[in-house]
């Protein structure tokens, strides 16, 4: 058996070598993200979990799109889309090496294909990944993200997870912040991902994406600053419990019940925020 994907430029990388099928099969924490560097922003918690218990846990990363539309300045200003695809592929491989990933898959789909419901190649590739693995925990983009491609990748991933037999679905699926913070969730709805661990590695992982960091997007500073801010501002009447937090939603109910409406589920978070604000104001009026 081998991992065969719909696009000839899809990249299968096993840091340190080895059989990709076996590497995917042993993944316990899987992140499916839209772009190169999204994994390192939203799933640092999972990377650390696997590094902390290498005998029982393994991290796998999936990047669905090809990186062609990345912003570029400085030494990358004159790069063509094709050159940027190569640069970003290699950067993601570098991050996988640094983070000790079991496997890194880059499916190389144009964003336009991912945004199109029912696109056969995207659906087939995600089916290969989810049937070839049995992760306990899956990390996705969150459905209230403001980046169109992130939302599309979340939806395609949800479709693939829902298509699995119930016994094959992961125990937990979370949707973490990248392009819209989740500090606005009411506390009862927040899933705190412990992303304050291994800060030196966190910085190194984000700096692996040189085309973005030196190209004008300081994700290395911004992502860690957000994590620290969340840890400090999480509660006003207690000392910080974690050194860094990435907020997430628990998306497991959406996977467990394929009939559940995604928009209603997501807007329910806003309804609970509205009720929380209204109740707090009413207490002191």
C-alpha positions as CSV (number, residue, x, y, z in Angstrom):
1,X,0.0,0.0,0.0
2,X,1.1,3.6,-0.7
3,X,-0.2,7.1,-0.2
4,X,-1.5,8.3,-3.5
5,X,-3.0,11.7,-3.9
6,X,-4.9,13.4,-6.7
7,X,-2.2,16.0,-7.6
8,X,1.2,15.0,-9.0
9,X,2.8,17.8,-7.0
10,X,1.5,16.6,-3.6
11,X,4.4,16.2,-1.2
12,X,4.8,13.3,1.3
13,X,7.5,13.9,3.8
14,X,8.6,11.6,6.7
15,X,11.3,13.3,8.8
16,X,14.1,10.9,9.2
17,X,12.8,8.6,6.6
18,X,10.6,5.6,6.8
19,X,7.4,4.2,5.3
20,X,4.8,7.0,4.9
21,X,1.9,4.6,5.4
22,X,3.2,3.4,8.7
23,X,4.0,6.9,9.7
24,X,0.5,8.1,9.1
25,X,-1.0,5.1,10.8
26,X,0.8,5.9,14.1
27,X,-0.4,9.5,14.2
28,X,-2.3,10.3,17.4
29,X,-2.6,14.1,17.0
30,X,-3.4,15.3,13.4
31,X,-3.7,18.8,12.2
32,X,-5.3,19.7,8.9
33,X,-4.7,23.3,7.9
34,X,-5.0,25.5,4.9
35,X,-1.5,27.0,4.5
36,X,2.1,26.5,5.3
37,X,2.7,27.8,8.9
38,X,-1.0,27.5,9.9
39,X,-0.1,24.2,11.7
40,X,2.6,25.8,13.8
41,X,0.2,28.7,14.8
42,X,-2.9,26.7,15.7
43,X,-1.5,23.3,16.9
44,X,1.6,24.0,19.0
45,X,-0.2,22.3,21.8
46,X,-0.4,19.1,19.9
47,X,3.3,19.3,18.7
48,X,4.3,19.6,22.4
49,X,2.0,16.8,23.5
50,X,3.7,14.5,21.1
51,X,7.3,15.6,21.9
52,X,6.5,15.1,25.6
53,X,5.5,11.5,25.0
54,X,7.3,10.2,21.9
55,X,6.7,6.5,22.7
56,X,3.0,6.8,22.8
57,X,2.1,9.9,20.7
58,X,2.9,11.1,17.2
59,X,2.1,14.3,15.4
60,X,1.0,14.5,11.8
61,X,0.5,17.7,9.7
62,X,-1.5,18.2,6.6
63,X,-1.4,21.4,4.5
64,X,-4.2,21.4,1.9
65,X,-3.3,24.3,-0.4
66,X,-0.2,25.0,-2.5
67,X,1.0,28.4,-1.0
68,X,1.0,30.1,-4.4
69,X,-0.8,33.2,-3.3
70,X,1.5,34.1,-0.4
71,X,2.4,37.8,0.1
72,X,6.0,38.5,-0.8
73,X,8.5,41.3,-0.3
74,X,12.2,41.7,0.1
75,X,14.2,38.8,-1.4
76,X,11.0,37.1,-2.3
77,X,9.4,40.1,-4.0
78,X,10.1,38.8,-7.6
79,X,9.3,35.2,-6.9
80,X,6.7,33.7,-9.2
81,X,3.8,31.7,-7.8
82,X,5.6,28.5,-8.9
83,X,8.8,29.6,-7.0
84,X,6.7,30.4,-3.9
85,X,5.2,26.9,-4.0
86,X,8.6,25.4,-3.8
87,X,9.8,27.8,-1.1
88,X,6.8,27.2,1.1
89,X,6.9,23.5,0.6
90,X,10.5,23.4,1.8
91,X,9.7,25.7,4.7
92,X,7.0,23.3,5.8
93,X,9.3,20.4,5.6
94,X,11.8,22.3,7.7
95,X,9.2,22.9,10.4
96,X,8.3,19.2,10.3
97,X,11.9,18.3,11.0
98,X,12.2,20.8,13.8
99,X,9.0,19.7,15.4
100,X,9.6,16.0,15.2
101,X,6.5,15.3,13.2
102,X,5.8,11.7,12.2
103,X,4.6,12.8,8.8
104,X,4.0,16.0,6.9
105,X,1.6,15.9,3.9
106,X,1.1,18.9,1.5
107,X,-1.7,18.3,-0.9
108,X,-1.0,21.3,-3.2
109,X,-4.5,22.2,-4.1
110,X,-5.3,25.7,-5.4
111,X,-7.4,27.6,-3.0
112,X,-10.2,27.9,-5.6
113,X,-10.6,24.1,-5.6
114,X,-10.8,23.9,-1.8
115,X,-13.5,26.5,-1.8
116,X,-15.6,24.6,-4.3
117,X,-17.9,22.1,-2.4
118,X,-17.7,18.6,-3.8
119,X,-14.3,19.0,-5.6
120,X,-13.3,15.4,-6.2
121,X,-9.6,15.7,-5.7
122,X,-9.8,17.5,-2.3
123,X,-12.4,15.0,-1.0
124,X,-10.5,12.0,-2.2
125,X,-7.2,13.2,-0.7
126,X,-8.8,13.9,2.7
127,X,-10.5,10.5,2.6
128,X,-7.1,8.8,2.1
129,X,-5.7,10.6,5.1
130,X,-8.5,10.0,7.5
131,X,-8.9,6.3,6.5
132,X,-5.1,5.8,6.7
133,X,-4.9,7.2,10.3
134,X,-6.8,6.9,13.5
135,X,-5.9,10.0,15.5
136,X,-7.3,10.5,19.0
137,X,-7.4,14.3,18.5
138,X,-7.8,16.3,15.3
139,X,-7.0,20.0,15.0
140,X,-8.8,22.1,12.4
141,X,-9.4,25.8,11.7
142,X,-12.4,27.1,13.6
143,X,-15.6,27.9,11.7
144,X,-15.7,31.6,12.7
145,X,-12.3,32.3,11.2
146,X,-12.3,35.3,8.9
147,X,-10.0,33.8,6.2
148,X,-12.1,32.3,3.4
149,X,-9.7,29.5,2.7
150,X,-9.4,28.5,6.3
151,X,-13.2,28.2,6.6
152,X,-13.3,26.2,3.3
153,X,-10.6,23.8,4.6
154,X,-12.5,23.4,7.8
155,X,-15.6,22.5,5.9
156,X,-13.9,20.0,3.6
157,X,-12.2,18.4,6.6
158,X,-15.6,18.2,8.5
159,X,-17.1,16.5,5.5
160,X,-14.4,13.9,5.4
161,X,-14.6,13.2,9.1
162,X,-18.4,12.8,8.9
163,X,-18.0,10.3,6.1
164,X,-16.1,8.0,8.4
165,X,-17.9,5.1,10.2
166,X,-18.8,6.3,13.7
167,X,-16.3,4.0,15.3
168,X,-13.5,5.4,13.2
169,X,-14.1,9.1,14.1
170,X,-11.6,10.8,16.4
171,X,-12.5,11.1,20.1
172,X,-12.1,14.9,20.0
173,X,-12.0,17.5,17.2
174,X,-11.0,21.1,18.0
175,X,-11.0,24.2,15.9
176,X,-8.3,26.7,16.9
177,X,-7.7,30.4,16.2
178,X,-5.5,31.8,13.5
179,X,-7.2,34.7,11.6
180,X,-9.9,35.4,14.2
181,X,-9.1,35.2,17.9
182,X,-11.4,33.2,20.1
183,X,-11.0,35.2,23.3
184,X,-14.6,36.5,22.8
185,X,-16.0,33.0,23.6
186,X,-17.7,32.8,26.9
187,X,-15.4,30.9,29.3
188,X,-17.6,27.8,29.4
189,X,-17.2,27.4,25.6
190,X,-13.4,27.9,25.6
191,X,-11.0,25.0,25.0
192,X,-7.6,26.1,26.3
193,X,-4.7,24.6,24.3
194,X,-1.5,24.7,26.3
195,X,0.7,26.5,23.9
196,X,3.1,28.1,26.3
197,X,5.4,25.1,26.4
198,X,8.8,25.0,24.6
199,X,8.8,28.7,23.7
200,X,12.2,28.4,22.0
201,X,10.9,25.7,19.7
202,X,7.7,27.7,19.1
203,X,9.8,30.6,17.8
204,X,12.0,28.4,15.8
205,X,9.0,26.7,14.1
206,X,7.6,30.0,13.1
207,X,10.9,31.4,11.9
208,X,11.2,28.4,9.6
209,X,8.8,30.2,7.4
210,X,11.3,32.8,6.3
211,X,9.3,33.9,3.3
212,X,6.6,35.2,5.6
213,X,8.6,36.5,8.6
214,X,11.2,38.4,6.5
215,X,8.5,39.1,3.9
216,X,6.6,41.4,6.3
217,X,4.5,39.1,8.5
218,X,6.0,38.7,11.9
219,X,4.1,35.5,12.9
220,X,7.0,34.5,15.1
221,X,6.3,37.5,17.4
222,X,2.5,37.8,16.9
223,X,1.6,34.2,17.6
224,X,3.6,33.9,20.8
225,X,2.4,37.4,21.9
226,X,-1.2,36.3,21.5
227,X,-0.7,33.1,23.4
228,X,0.9,35.1,26.3
229,X,-1.9,37.7,26.2
230,X,-4.6,35.0,26.4
231,X,-2.9,33.3,29.4
232,X,-2.7,36.6,31.3
233,X,-6.1,38.0,30.4
234,X,-8.0,34.8,30.8
235,X,-9.0,35.5,34.4
236,X,-8.8,38.6,36.5
237,X,-8.8,37.0,39.9
238,X,-6.2,34.3,39.7
239,X,-2.5,34.1,38.7
240,X,-1.7,32.7,35.3
241,X,-2.1,28.9,35.2
242,X,-0.4,28.4,31.8
243,X,2.4,30.3,30.1
244,X,0.5,30.5,26.8
245,X,-3.0,29.7,25.6
246,X,-4.4,29.1,22.1
247,X,-8.2,29.2,22.3
248,X,-10.2,26.6,20.5
249,X,-13.8,25.4,20.0
250,X,-14.8,21.9,20.7
251,X,-16.1,20.7,17.3
252,X,-16.7,17.1,18.3
253,X,-20.5,17.5,18.3
254,X,-20.4,18.5,14.6
255,X,-18.5,15.3,13.8
256,X,-20.6,13.1,16.0
257,X,-23.9,14.3,14.5
258,X,-23.6,14.8,10.7
259,X,-27.0,16.3,10.5
260,X,-26.1,19.2,12.8
261,X,-26.1,22.5,10.9
262,X,-22.6,24.2,11.0
263,X,-23.9,27.8,10.8
264,X,-26.4,27.2,13.7
265,X,-23.7,25.5,15.8
266,X,-21.3,28.4,15.2
267,X,-23.7,31.2,15.7
268,X,-24.7,29.6,19.0
269,X,-21.4,30.8,20.4
270,X,-22.4,34.4,19.5
271,X,-25.8,33.9,21.1
272,X,-24.2,32.8,24.3
273,X,-21.8,35.8,24.2
274,X,-24.7,38.1,23.7
275,X,-26.6,36.6,26.7
276,X,-23.5,36.9,28.9
277,X,-23.0,40.6,28.1
278,X,-26.6,41.4,28.6
279,X,-26.7,39.6,31.9
280,X,-23.6,41.3,33.2
281,X,-24.9,44.7,32.3
282,X,-28.3,44.0,33.8
283,X,-26.7,43.1,37.2
284,X,-25.4,46.6,37.7
285,X,-28.1,48.7,36.0
